[in-house]
Structures are given as structure tokens and as C-alpha cells.
Amino acid sequence: MKPIEYAVEVENIHFAYNEKPILSNITFRIQDGDFAAIIGDNGSGKSTLIKIILGLLPPDSGIIKIQGQNVTGRSDFSAVGYVPQNSADSISRFPATAEEIVLSSLYKKIGPFRFPGKKHRQMAEDALFQVGLTDYKKRMPTEMSGGQRQRLMLARVLANQPRILILDEPTVGIDNDAVNQLLTVLHQINITNKVTIVMVTHDIAKVASYSNRVLCLSEKHFHESDLPSGTIVHAHPLQNDHRYEHIHCANCPQSHDSESCAACNQDHKSHGESERGHL
């Protein structure tokens, strides 16, 4: 029997900053093709965890593997794409076109002191197409909205054709329509290209419609509901120590109709009173 292939494996991670514990005993696995959302209170260590997974911070103890290989000592991260926090702001006044910004991510493929060739320009164009910015390739970042700049930074990462995409709070600072556009793009990348997505977010009410796993990082520990196979957890943010979980059958489509789903109806009936009492 072929063993299960995991895109990301995190085992017993501990991390402290200036002797203050930030992460303690963090363990989880993300399978190839998952769209995993990581949520948690402010200061719970979400961004720190992402940096540890990427090898940017060494844990005090524990093991991290990407595609079965230990991150420690690993030099090739070409299969991993990373969109950090506030990445759109970093290019807001950058003096280059959208196409040139995407091409800048291909410098290893282009080579030092060389101009991009036809193949590289096609890779950039394909990435811009994936995020819906084909018509903006000759525009400067100053001529684009915050949501468009965020998708441009996503295109810059996609040009290298990663198998795992890690994003840290990509919906912060953009309006509701831009959030919907970005999440639709990520959903298509996940479904069509089979790219594994790991996304830190506070906007779980929207992301839950696209993700198949929600991991909650709170009080320095991960809590992943122990559910039967074939279920999906939709979790809303922690507010006033209240966590509302919406569990529905895996046969529901991504944009499911809760009124026609028996599991959803039952869930709404059982949680309705408690939800009104806390929100």
C-alpha cells in the first residue's frame, strides 16, 4: 500500500522568544491538495509558525518536513511559494510594470546579467492570466488597486509553478470585493492546478467556503477537531472565548446551499440559540 504523501508535516514544534514560549507541542499534517486555513488569536504565533515551516526561523525543538524532506539543512525550496504579510504594500511605488515585477521572480531561471527570453515572458503571462491581470501587465503598481497589487504578488509567486503555496494574511487591507476575487483565484489554483494551500487568516467566515481544513492555533496549542472521515469543518473566529463550528457533509459543493443540505440544517437548528447568545 502506497504511504500517504504529506505536503507539510509538523511534529512537536516548540519555539520561544526571549525565553517567552510562543509555540508549544504543535503537531499536524497537511496532505497534498489540501486548502488549509490557520486561524487564531492575535499573538498566538501564526506568522511565527509559518516562518518556521519555511525554514526562516529555527524551532527550539521538533521536526518540520516539506514533501517528506526535513526543512533543516534543506536548500531547495523551489516547490514552495510564499506570499508574506503586507506584500502588496512593498511594491506600491515600485518603478516597474506588472510584467516586469513578475519576471523579477524568475531571475534564477533567466540567469545573471541576462534578459528574459520568450519562454520566461510566457511564464509571466501565464501567471498574470491565472490571477486575472492579463490586461494590466503594462501598468505600474501606482495604477492598480490594493487588491490588484495583492494578486500581482501572488502572480509573482505562481510564475515559478510552486506545488505548495503559503500565504500570511493575504486579505488584510483590501476591500470585500478584492477579498472575494483573491479567494476565487486561490480556489481555482487549488482545484485546477492541485496546488496545496496553507493560509493564515482572520477572515475565516469567507475562507471557510473554500478551505477543506481549518486549524485553530490558540493558547499556544493547535486544536484540530477529531472528526469522522468525510467531514469538513467551517470555523468562525474566536470571539469572547466562543468558537462556533459548522460541520457539514463532504458531498456539499464548495459554495453549498445550506437550506438544501440536511446536515447543515441540523447544524443550524442545534447551534442557532447559542450563536445568537454570543454574537
Secondary structure, 3 states (H helix, E strand, C coil): CCCCCEEEEEEEEEEEECCEEEEEEEEEEEECCCEEEEEECCCCCHHHHHHHHCCCCCCCEEEEEECCEECCCCCCCCCEEEECCCCCHHHCCCCCCHHHHHHHHHHHHHCCCCCCCHHHHHHHHHHHHHCCCHHHCCCCHHHCCHHHHHHHHHHHHHCCCCCEEEEECCCCCCCHHHHHHHHHHHHHHHHHCCCEEEEECCCHHHHCCCCCEEEEEECCEEECCCCCCCEEEEECCCECCECCEEEEECCCCCCCCHHHCHHHHHHHHHHHHHHHHHC
